[in-house]
Amino acid sequence: MKQTIVWSKMESPVGLLTLAASTNGLCYLTFNKKNNSEVGLDIWLNHWLRNVKLEYNEVETLPYIEQMIQYFAGERKIFDMPVALYGTPFQKMVWNQLTTIPYGEVRSYKEVAQGIGSPKAVRAVGGANNKNPISIVVPCHRVIGSNGSLVGYGGGMENKKFLLSLEGFQSKVKHNHN
């Protein structure tokens, strides 16, 4: 029997978000770029979870959406939803490390690399960050450059600034816009 992945969309202060969940928990949460939510989800699914049934289901995704609404309202600092990470063993190690960064705090890529016991893997940590399939809940927005600059973010720099500001973090350096 095929595993069913339920998905839906939600409006948020950072634009339309697409989220999907397996029976094990939230497995995908991403910013919509140009309203191609289903295309991005299909590409991701074909890479990690072949032979699944994709079903649009606002009822089954509601518990995840409710936690996101609470987060954006400033009422939730810690997500307690089940999460199902699909990635390489190294990526999962990095993503699990990201979940240890407290709300309102940031870590440098170097600190994340040290946290997984691979202090020289700074670039690889950046690559894993970029491939994080569960934005916000697995808080890749909390990773910054070692000089304090808000370097790259898959969801866009404005969204990164918004999320960090929502969490009460104020950057002390000029933003790097590359």
Salt bridges, closest charged atoms under 4 A:
GLU55 OE1 - LYS53 NZ 3.74
ASP80 OD1 - ARG76 NH1 3.49
GLU105 OE1 - ARG107 NH2 3.01
GLU158 OE2 - LYS161 NZ 3.39
GLU167 OE2 - HIS141 NE2 2.84
GLU167 OE1 - ARG142 NE 2.77
